[in-house]
Amino acid sequence: MTSVPMDHGLLLAGLLFAVGLAGVLVRRNILYVLMSLEIMMNSAALAFVVAGARWSQPDGQIVFIFIVTVAAAEVAVGLALVYQMFKRMKTLDADAASLMRG
């Protein structure tokens, strides 16, 4: 069985990170921004897994589990904030979030 070269895995992780960063910077809809953040976190997880596979160490998979756990918590908190924002303002525009005051 052949494995994917480390260069290709890291290139894919870098491209995914760039796509996620572009989504965060360009989009105004909060849901798209959260999805772009998820893409960025998954690209970092992919980079750890590729590096761990390259050196035959389980560290990459362990860090991947931590990243997935943090991503799940981020989704839970992010969707709660999105729900409250939509409930109060009837929009998901990121610029409208500056109007939310405690």
ChimeraX commands (.cxc) that place a marker at each C-alpha (Angstrom):
marker #1 position 0.00,0.00,0.00 radius 0.5
marker #1 position 1.35,3.41,-0.94 radius 0.5
marker #1 position 0.89,6.54,1.08 radius 0.5
marker #1 position 0.27,10.12,0.06 radius 0.5
marker #1 position 3.48,12.18,0.03 radius 0.5
marker #1 position 3.78,14.74,2.81 radius 0.5
marker #1 position 4.11,17.57,0.30 radius 0.5
marker #1 position 0.73,16.78,-1.25 radius 0.5
marker #1 position -1.02,16.53,2.11 radius 0.5
marker #1 position 0.42,19.81,3.34 radius 0.5
marker #1 position -0.37,21.49,0.03 radius 0.5
marker #1 position -3.99,20.37,0.35 radius 0.5
marker #1 position -4.09,21.61,3.95 radius 0.5
marker #1 position -2.69,24.97,2.87 radius 0.5
marker #1 position -5.21,25.31,0.06 radius 0.5
marker #1 position -8.08,24.45,2.40 radius 0.5
marker #1 position -6.81,27.00,4.90 radius 0.5
marker #1 position -6.62,29.66,2.19 radius 0.5
marker #1 position -10.18,28.90,1.05 radius 0.5
marker #1 position -11.40,29.14,4.65 radius 0.5
marker #1 position -9.53,32.40,5.24 radius 0.5
marker #1 position -10.99,33.88,2.06 radius 0.5
marker #1 position -14.46,32.84,3.23 radius 0.5
marker #1 position -13.97,34.52,6.60 radius 0.5
marker #1 position -12.70,37.74,5.02 radius 0.5
marker #1 position -15.19,37.97,2.13 radius 0.5
marker #1 position -18.50,36.69,3.48 radius 0.5
marker #1 position -20.87,38.76,5.58 radius 0.5
marker #1 position -23.31,35.99,6.53 radius 0.5
marker #1 position -22.51,34.57,9.97 radius 0.5
marker #1 position -23.27,30.99,8.90 radius 0.5
marker #1 position -20.78,31.20,6.03 radius 0.5
marker #1 position -18.17,32.66,8.37 radius 0.5
marker #1 position -18.67,29.76,10.80 radius 0.5
marker #1 position -18.39,27.23,7.97 radius 0.5
marker #1 position -15.19,28.92,6.79 radius 0.5
marker #1 position -13.77,28.68,10.31 radius 0.5
marker #1 position -14.59,24.98,10.32 radius 0.5
marker #1 position -12.72,24.55,7.03 radius 0.5
marker #1 position -9.71,26.30,8.55 radius 0.5
marker #1 position -9.77,24.07,11.64 radius 0.5
marker #1 position -10.08,20.94,9.50 radius 0.5
marker #1 position -7.13,22.02,7.39 radius 0.5
marker #1 position -5.01,22.39,10.53 radius 0.5
marker #1 position -6.15,18.94,11.66 radius 0.5
marker #1 position -5.21,17.51,8.26 radius 0.5
marker #1 position -1.74,19.03,8.55 radius 0.5
marker #1 position -1.25,17.39,11.95 radius 0.5
marker #1 position -2.41,14.00,10.67 radius 0.5
marker #1 position -0.14,14.20,7.62 radius 0.5
marker #1 position 2.86,15.16,9.77 radius 0.5
marker #1 position 2.09,12.38,12.25 radius 0.5
marker #1 position 1.82,9.84,9.44 radius 0.5
marker #1 position 5.11,11.01,7.96 radius 0.5
marker #1 position 7.02,10.31,11.18 radius 0.5
marker #1 position 4.92,7.26,12.14 radius 0.5
marker #1 position 3.80,8.87,15.38 radius 0.5
marker #1 position 0.25,8.89,16.79 radius 0.5
marker #1 position 0.61,12.53,17.89 radius 0.5
marker #1 position -1.15,13.81,14.76 radius 0.5
marker #1 position -4.24,11.72,15.44 radius 0.5
marker #1 position -4.31,12.77,19.09 radius 0.5
marker #1 position -4.19,16.46,18.15 radius 0.5
marker #1 position -6.87,15.75,15.52 radius 0.5
marker #1 position -9.20,14.47,18.26 radius 0.5
marker #1 position -8.58,17.65,20.27 radius 0.5
marker #1 position -9.27,19.82,17.22 radius 0.5
marker #1 position -12.52,17.97,16.49 radius 0.5
marker #1 position -13.56,18.46,20.14 radius 0.5
marker #1 position -12.85,22.19,20.00 radius 0.5
marker #1 position -14.68,22.43,16.66 radius 0.5
marker #1 position -17.77,20.76,18.16 radius 0.5
marker #1 position -17.77,23.22,21.06 radius 0.5
marker #1 position -17.31,26.12,18.63 radius 0.5
marker #1 position -20.28,24.96,16.58 radius 0.5
marker #1 position -22.49,24.69,19.65 radius 0.5
marker #1 position -21.63,28.18,20.91 radius 0.5
marker #1 position -21.62,29.69,17.41 radius 0.5
marker #1 position -25.04,28.34,16.49 radius 0.5
marker #1 position -26.46,29.56,19.81 radius 0.5
marker #1 position -25.14,33.04,19.02 radius 0.5
marker #1 position -26.51,32.85,15.48 radius 0.5
marker #1 position -29.92,31.82,16.83 radius 0.5
marker #1 position -30.01,34.73,19.28 radius 0.5
marker #1 position -28.88,37.18,16.61 radius 0.5
marker #1 position -31.53,36.01,14.16 radius 0.5
marker #1 position -34.20,36.04,16.89 radius 0.5
marker #1 position -33.42,39.64,17.85 radius 0.5
marker #1 position -32.55,41.22,14.51 radius 0.5
marker #1 position -34.13,38.99,11.85 radius 0.5
marker #1 position -30.85,38.99,9.89 radius 0.5
marker #1 position -27.58,37.05,9.82 radius 0.5
marker #1 position -25.46,39.93,8.50 radius 0.5
marker #1 position -22.17,40.18,10.38 radius 0.5
marker #1 position -22.30,43.99,10.37 radius 0.5
marker #1 position -25.57,43.89,12.31 radius 0.5
marker #1 position -23.80,42.11,15.17 radius 0.5
marker #1 position -22.29,45.44,16.25 radius 0.5
marker #1 position -25.79,46.50,17.26 radius 0.5
marker #1 position -26.08,43.71,19.84 radius 0.5
marker #1 position -25.50,45.14,23.27 radius 0.5
marker #1 position -25.84,43.32,26.60 radius 0.5
marker link #1:1,2 radius 0.2
marker link #1:2,3 radius 0.2
marker link #1:3,4 radius 0.2
marker link #1:4,5 radius 0.2
marker link #1:5,6 radius 0.2
marker link #1:6,7 radius 0.2
marker link #1:7,8 radius 0.2
marker link #1:8,9 radius 0.2
marker link #1:9,10 radius 0.2
marker link #1:10,11 radius 0.2
marker link #1:11,12 radius 0.2
marker link #1:12,13 radius 0.2
marker link #1:13,14 radius 0.2
marker link #1:14,15 radius 0.2
marker link #1:15,16 radius 0.2
marker link #1:16,17 radius 0.2
marker link #1:17,18 radius 0.2
marker link #1:18,19 radius 0.2
marker link #1:19,20 radius 0.2
marker link #1:20,21 radius 0.2
marker link #1:21,22 radius 0.2
marker link #1:22,23 radius 0.2
marker link #1:23,24 radius 0.2
marker link #1:24,25 radius 0.2
marker link #1:25,26 radius 0.2
marker link #1:26,27 radius 0.2
marker link #1:27,28 radius 0.2
marker link #1:28,29 radius 0.2
marker link #1:29,30 radius 0.2
marker link #1:30,31 radius 0.2
marker link #1:31,32 radius 0.2
marker link #1:32,33 radius 0.2
marker link #1:33,34 radius 0.2
marker link #1:34,35 radius 0.2
marker link #1:35,36 radius 0.2
marker link #1:36,37 radius 0.2
marker link #1:37,38 radius 0.2
marker link #1:38,39 radius 0.2
marker link #1:39,40 radius 0.2
marker link #1:40,41 radius 0.2
marker link #1:41,42 radius 0.2
marker link #1:42,43 radius 0.2
marker link #1:43,44 radius 0.2
marker link #1:44,45 radius 0.2
marker link #1:45,46 radius 0.2
marker link #1:46,47 radius 0.2
marker link #1:47,48 radius 0.2
marker link #1:48,49 radius 0.2
marker link #1:49,50 radius 0.2
marker link #1:50,51 radius 0.2
marker link #1:51,52 radius 0.2
marker link #1:52,53 radius 0.2
marker link #1:53,54 radius 0.2
marker link #1:54,55 radius 0.2
marker link #1:55,56 radius 0.2
marker link #1:56,57 radius 0.2
marker link #1:57,58 radius 0.2
marker link #1:58,59 radius 0.2
marker link #1:59,60 radius 0.2
marker link #1:60,61 radius 0.2
marker link #1:61,62 radius 0.2
marker link #1:62,63 radius 0.2
marker link #1:63,64 radius 0.2
marker link #1:64,65 radius 0.2
marker link #1:65,66 radius 0.2
marker link #1:66,67 radius 0.2
marker link #1:67,68 radius 0.2
marker link #1:68,69 radius 0.2
marker link #1:69,70 radius 0.2
marker link #1:70,71 radius 0.2
marker link #1:71,72 radius 0.2
marker link #1:72,73 radius 0.2
marker link #1:73,74 radius 0.2
marker link #1:74,75 radius 0.2
marker link #1:75,76 radius 0.2
marker link #1:76,77 radius 0.2
marker link #1:77,78 radius 0.2
marker link #1:78,79 radius 0.2
marker link #1:79,80 radius 0.2
marker link #1:80,81 radius 0.2
marker link #1:81,82 radius 0.2
marker link #1:82,83 radius 0.2
marker link #1:83,84 radius 0.2
marker link #1:84,85 radius 0.2
marker link #1:85,86 radius 0.2
marker link #1:86,87 radius 0.2
marker link #1:87,88 radius 0.2
marker link #1:88,89 radius 0.2
marker link #1:89,90 radius 0.2
marker link #1:90,91 radius 0.2
marker link #1:91,92 radius 0.2
marker link #1:92,93 radius 0.2
marker link #1:93,94 radius 0.2
marker link #1:94,95 radius 0.2
marker link #1:95,96 radius 0.2
marker link #1:96,97 radius 0.2
marker link #1:97,98 radius 0.2
marker link #1:98,99 radius 0.2
marker link #1:99,100 radius 0.2
marker link #1:100,101 radius 0.2
marker link #1:101,102 radius 0.2
view
